[in-house]
Amino acid sequence: VQLVESGGDSVQAGGSLRLACLTSGITTTRYCMAWLRQGTGKRREMVAGLYTGSGHTVYADSVRGRFTISYDSAKKTVYLQINNLKPEDTAMYYCAADLRGIGYWGHGTQVTVS
């Protein structure tokens, strides 16, 4: 299983980004995906999660209304749309998959907001 994130950039406050997580090697169609972030000196936190079987999504209170997680099964890609970026959104963003209790992580993509 491999997860490869992309889409991170340096942007001004108020801007938008769409992060992508390309998955490979996942043979089941029903699993949990999540986006997490970790800022410098901060704990890693989950910002959005999605269950591919039902499309059910969850969000951290700090990002609800600004972040949207989605999944394109044809492209095997999970997206994180981030709107109205704030300086406190600056962090390394990771995608993760939970496959029958086993976790897989990508290497992350950096988002910097000034």
N, C-alpha and C positions, 0 to 999 in steps of 0.2 A: 504494500500500500504506500502510495506517495501522495503528498499534498504540497502543492506549489502555489504560493501566494504571489500576487502582483497588484500593481495599481497604486502603491504608496507614492507620495510626493510631498513636496513642500508647498503649502498653499497659504493664502491669507485668510484670516478669520472671516466667516460668512460664506466661504466657498464650499464646494462640494467635491467629493471623490467617490469613485466606485472601485472597491477592492474586489479582486477575484481570487478564487481558490480552485485550481484545477486538480481534480482527483484522478487517480489511476489505481488499478488493482483491486478496486472494491467490487465484489461480485454480488452482494446483496442489494436489494432496492429499498430496503427499509432500515434506516440507521439515523443516528443523531449527529448533526454537525453543529459546530459552534464557532463563533469568532470571539477571541479574547484579546486583551491588550495589556501591555506593561510599559508604563512610563518610567523614566529614570528615577530610581529610588522609591518606586511604588510597587505594591503587590500586583501580581497578575490578576485581572478580573475578567469575567465573562461579560460581554456586552450584548450578545445576541445568540440565540440557539434556534435550531429548526429540526423537526423530525420529518424525514423525507417521505415516510409512509402516509402521513396525513396532511403534511404541510403546516402543522401547528408550529407557531413561533413564540418565543419568549424574549424579553428584553430587560436589560438593567434599567432601573428607574432613571439613572443619570443620562440615558441616551434615548429613552422612549420618545417617539415623535420625530426624532431626527435621523435615526438609523433604521434601515430596512434590510433584513436578511431574506434571500431568495435562492431558489435552486433551479437550475436548468438541467434536467435529466439528459437531454440529448447531448449537451456539451459537457456533462459530468462536472459542472462547475457551480460552486456556491459563491454568491455575491454578497457584498455588504455595501449598500448605498448609504453614504454619509452626507447629510445636508447641514447647512448652517454650522460649519466647523468652528470650534472654539479652541483657544490655546490649550485648554485642559484636555483636549482630545489628542494632543501630541503623545505618541507612544509607538512602540513596535506592535503591530497587529498580527496575530497568528490565527490560522484556522486549525480546527481539530475535529477528529471524527471518533466516535465511540462505536466500535463494532463488536457487539456481544461482550461488552465489558472491557475490551482492549482499546486503549487510546492510541491515536496516531496524531502527530503534529507536523505542521510545516515549519519552515525556517523563519517565516515572518516577513513583513513588508513595513517599512518605516513611513509613518505619517507625521509631518511636522507642520504645526499651525502657528503663524506669527500674526 
